[in-house]
Structures are given as structure tokens and as C-alpha cells.
Amino acid sequence: MGQYPCLEIHLGRLRENARRALAFFRAHGIEPVAVTKVFCAHEAVARMLFEEGYTMLGDSRLENLRALSGIPLPKMLIRLPMISEAGEVVRWADCSLVSGEETLRALSRAAQAQNRVHQVVLMLELGDLREGCMGEDELLRLGRLALDLPNLVLQGVGANLICYGGIMPSQENLGRLCAAHERMERELGVKIPWVSGGNSSDETLIAQGKMPRGVNQLRSGALIQLGIGLKDRPMPDYHQDGYILRAEIIERNQKPSMPWGETGTDAFGHVPHFEDRGLLERAIVAVGRQDADLDCLRPLDQGVHILGGSSDHLLLELTGDAVGYQVGDTVAFACEYASVLRCSTSNYVKKVVIED
Ligand SMILES: *Cc1c(COP(=O)(O)O)cnc(C)c1O
């Protein structure tokens, strides 16, 4: 079905990111779980992570974990399990993040039915208001339950920050996770191996030497795959162009900057607004919102500017040397997080692994 649009996966750049991140985290006593959701668990990237020495893969989707079953690493389900999928959780994941009693019970039942052991990491709410049980006492109660329930192993405690409430990781909030961990080990009289302290945004706290000492694991996707850290800041020494979307020009015209006729709403129900800048050199490329988040594409060519788009069309303005683009040429865009995610998920976008 043609070559384009295609997502170029620059494996060499990703490998350098992966190597750098692994060395950095380990130098600070933290073992990273390599998160695969942003690239939809593409086999070549996952295999590279294994070759580079990562010891665990994490994904939010069971379909992705199943697709990774050929890679000989333990798998972590990093979205809270659905009770309706408990059987598959236990089958495809070695461990999962859990924040409630009913889910623990369902996992225990499923693990017994399959004669497997399932590891759980109990999540504590630290203020970002996504997943996590409310308070140390509740965490302790869940810990006790996990120890009592057959076929479960209480493997760790964890937390997530930044993703919903925008709350930054800090000495204070991650300190609370470590304190809860210490209390739990003391009161339950068991060793609980992991303190899973969050995601790529922890990088800054670690680099500042402020990460509480108890944290010994984190789950990292964005730093490795996109070279970004806290607040999506591009990290020096990391590649931000590991994933490049290439799409083909299907129309090339000089057209006005202002539409004409009576204005209704655009394809997504918005009333569009335009500024009159006279005639523009315009191109249409064959890619759209089905394939990418158009706000998360950065044209590699300085003379290419994104005007907007719809489900299947991306509209460009061309300036400078880019005016030379013709119908049939391709235009390249570096992808930010949401675009890597969507390009990876879209069946319409071909994936091409490039060794550099
Ligand atoms: C997505 C996710 C991560 C990874 O986040 P990055 O910002 O990509 O490092 C970690 N933990 C959980 C629970 C997640 O959902």
C-alpha cells in the first residue's frame, strides 16, 4: 500500500539514548523499566533495549506486552489492570501496578487458576491525582492483603507524578513514598524490593542529587525515545529526532491565505480564524490527524511551516528554498511524544527501521 506516510525509526539514535539513560540511572542506584507504549512496542526497538542491557519492559497495554513475549525480559503492566482482563494480565505480565483491593483479589484468583505467581507494585497517591491509593494506612492494608492472598508477591511500592496534575517529583513527595516503604517493611516484617519512583521526569531530581535514597526503580519512556525530561525539556546529549515522519506532497499551488465564501465550522466543529497574508506557496501532504498529532510535528526543513490539517490532509506553507518542493516529493517531520504515539498506533503509517 505504497511507501508513505512512513515513520522512520532511527535505531542508532535511540540506541545512544538508551545507553546514556541506562548508565545515568544506574550510576544513581536506580534500575529503569524501559517503557514501550510510545512506540507501540515495535519489535526492533524493544530488542535494542534488551541488547543494551535493560532488565524489564513496561507497557500500559496487554496487547503490546503480548507482542513482546518473544523478548526474554520480564514485563510490567504500567496501567492499573482491568478486572475483566485479570487472566490476560497474569498471562502476559510478570508484574503490575495496583492501587485497590478488588484488583488484588482478581489477580490472585487469576494467578491461582493459571498456577502462576504474579508480582504487584502497590501505588500510592502523591498528589498528581491519577493512580494510587489514598494514604500510608491504606497502602499498608493493601500490603497486608497482598501478602495474605495466594499466588501474589508483594514486589514493590510505587507512585506516578506529572502526567495528570502536572505535579513535579520532589524530595518531599517521593520522600513520603520512601517513608511509607520503610514503615511497610517494618510493620509487615518483609523485604519489599522495589520503590518505583515515577517516570522520565525524575531525571532532573536525580541530576540535582535530590532523589530520596530509597527510590531504586523508575519507568522511563520519553527520555529514551524522545530525549526529553522534566516539562518535556529537550535533554542535551540526547537525540530528539529518533522518530521521523515522512509524507508525500499531493498538491502544490499558490493560493490565498484567506478562505472565501460564507464561514461555517471546520471538519472538527471549530470556527477557523485566518489572517490575510496575501498569496502563499502551499502544499498538501498525504497525512492527517488519523496518523499524527499535527501540533506535535516539527518540519525538518526550515522553509516548511504547518498551516493546519484535517483527518487525512496536512497543509503546509513553503518559504525560501522549500518553494522548490513539487508534487511527489516527500517532506520530513521530527515527531514529538503525541505524534510518535499516534504514528506508531496508526495502521496507515508504515514503520521503517533505519540503522543510523
Ligand atoms: C507512561 C508511563 C510511564 C513512562 O513515562 P515517560 O514520561 O514516558 O517516561 C511511567 N509510568 C507510568 C505509570 C506510565 O503510565
Ligand as a Chemical Component Dictionary entry (heavy atoms), coordinates in Angstrom:
data_LIG
# 
_chem_comp.id                   LIG 
_chem_comp.type                 NON-POLYMER 
_chem_comp.pdbx_formal_charge   0 
_chem_comp.three_letter_code    LIG 
# 
loop_
_chem_comp_atom.comp_id 
_chem_comp_atom.atom_id 
_chem_comp_atom.alt_atom_id 
_chem_comp_atom.type_symbol 
_chem_comp_atom.charge 
_chem_comp_atom.model_Cartn_x 
_chem_comp_atom.model_Cartn_y 
_chem_comp_atom.model_Cartn_z 
_chem_comp_atom.pdbx_ordinal 
LIG C1 C1 C 0 3.735 6.254  30.566 1  
LIG C2 C2 C 0 4.099 5.908  31.939 2  
LIG C3 C3 C 0 5.440 5.966  32.339 3  
LIG C4 C4 C 0 6.542 6.466  31.430 4  
LIG O1 O1 O 0 6.502 7.848  31.330 5  
LIG P1 P1 P 0 7.616 8.654  30.481 6  
LIG O2 O2 O 0 7.271 10.072 30.750 7  
LIG O3 O3 O 0 7.389 8.268  29.060 8  
LIG O4 O4 O 0 8.915 8.256  30.988 9  
LIG C5 C5 C 0 5.750 5.590  33.627 10 
LIG N1 N1 N 0 4.807 5.145  34.481 11 
LIG C6 C6 C 0 3.504 5.076  34.129 12 
LIG C7 C7 C 0 2.522 4.580  35.142 13 
LIG C8 C8 C 0 3.113 5.450  32.857 14 
LIG O5 O5 O 0 1.821 5.381  32.519 15 
# 
loop_
_chem_comp_bond.comp_id 
_chem_comp_bond.atom_id_1 
_chem_comp_bond.atom_id_2 
_chem_comp_bond.value_order 
_chem_comp_bond.pdbx_ordinal 
LIG C1 C2 SING 1  
LIG C2 C3 SING 2  
LIG C2 C8 DOUB 3  
LIG C3 C4 SING 4  
LIG C3 C5 DOUB 5  
LIG C4 O1 SING 6  
LIG O1 P1 SING 7  
LIG P1 O2 DOUB 8  
LIG P1 O3 SING 9  
LIG P1 O4 SING 10 
LIG C5 N1 SING 11 
LIG N1 C6 DOUB 12 
LIG C6 C7 SING 13 
LIG C6 C8 SING 14 
LIG C8 O5 SING 15 
# 
